[in-house]
Amino acid sequence: MKKRNLLLAIFAAAFCICGNFYYFWSDNLLLLIPVLGVFIVANVVTGVCYGNTGGRQLKICAHGTALLKCFCLYLPTSLAVHIALAFIYLPEAWLKLIFSMVACIVAGAVVFWNGMISVYVSSIQLGIRERVLGAVCGMIPVVNLIMLGRIIKITEKEILFESEKNALNRSRIKDKICATKYPILLVHGVFFRDSNVLNYWGRVPAELQKNGAVIYYGDQQSALSIKDSAEELSRKIRDIVEKNGCGKVNIIAHSKGGLDARYAIQNCGISEYVASLTTVNTPHRGCKFADYLLEKAPQSLLDSVADKYNKIFRFIGDKAPDFVSAAKDLTTKACEEFNKNVNDTKGIYCQSVGSVQKKASSGRFPLNITYHAVNLFDSENDGLVGEDSFSWGDRYILNKPKGSRGISHGDMIDLNRENIDGFDVREFYVLLVADLKNRGL
């Protein structure tokens, strides 16, 4: 940290000297050449303050954050310099003071916009809200400085966190702690599809692959009955095993995907191809909130929503999406019947994972809204499912970190790519898969 602060101070000093050098070079234009050279170089290499951060995106973010921190030092220093220059120039040489101020403003603008554009295009943790507020508040004096400080705080925290993760992965790259005997099959939940553009599992698959894992995806349609989804999933598993000769797969399934996997194992003849099943925030005993919605919603509204949903997802790629069947299979009554008939996973290591929000604002939209509704039926919940519905199998892990944040249904698959204090979702899955490897799976 001392080295970083020292480098930042050096770069800030360079910007301050260059931006406020008009008094010296105005009478000797040759001096402008080295001044511009130093200014350009400083604008290019400032990111070195944060050392070896890792990937290109993070380097750009570090570059922008360093420039914005330098700008925060540049601003008061330049103000003080020009107050002093006013005593020298005024009243006779007022035009020189104006030129000096213009040069200073232009130099400051270059540093600021270089930094701001860099963090806007590269930061993951700087969400849409902060980006919009930053743009809006940029026109409001004092408020814009407060917002600038918030942006710097967010991006610097991201840089330091990601740099530590990259360093950790580099230190254990040879260990391949996630190189399980059988590949990992990630199975998505209801109302989503696997996508190469926007991965359902966020940054998790890439993190697992960095540590040696081989990853496949379920690729089932977004909304089908459990039976139909399970049949699609079983075909996918057979295809993976036959094409790759891997023998079996380790399934990690989120939400309804866990029920799909259980049904496929018992009723679709693929138990011999599954080494383990890990369900994540799966409503094994149903979702009481789904009961309420299906009971209270007018049939006309339900039909309308289902029709629109099915049309949209048929356009996206689903062959025959069935919104109503998928939703009805998540009710407590349906899951009670499901558990009577689907409970045999002998010879397969099974475990479950759950999490809870501690307040509505723990979850992004719409989970910040549904949390209150779910809370009427279940005490602790993840914004969609009550905690008492998660546990199943030989081992149960409940993620409930310290603090007031909590972990939502979406957080458990890194849906929002958010770094949460007290819970590193990527490292959670790394350790989860490393445990499967240690079990010989």
Buried (B, 14 or more C-beta within 10 A) or exposed (E): EEEBEEBBBBBBBBBBBBBBBBBEBBEEEEEBEEBBEBBEEBBEEBBBBBBEBBEEBBBBBBBBBBBBBBBBBBBEBBEEBBEEBBEEBEEEBEEBBEBBBEBBEEBBEBBBEBBBEBBBEBBBBBBEEBBEBBEEBEEEEEEBEEBBEBBBEBBBBBBBBBBEBBEBBEEBEEEBBBBBBBBBBBBBBBBBBBEEEEBBBBBBBEBBEBBBBBBBBBBBBBBBBBBBBBBBBBBBBBEBBEEEEBEBBBBBBBBBBBBBBBBBBBBBEBBEBBBBBBBBBBBBBBBBBBBBBBEEEEEEEBEEBBEEBBEEBBEEEBEEBBBBBBBBBBBBEBBEEBBEEBEEBEEBBBBBBBBBBBEBEBBBEEBBEBBEBBBEBBEBBBBBBBBBBBBBBEEEBBBBBEEEBBBBBBBBBBBBBBBBEEBBBBBBBBEBBBBBBEEEB
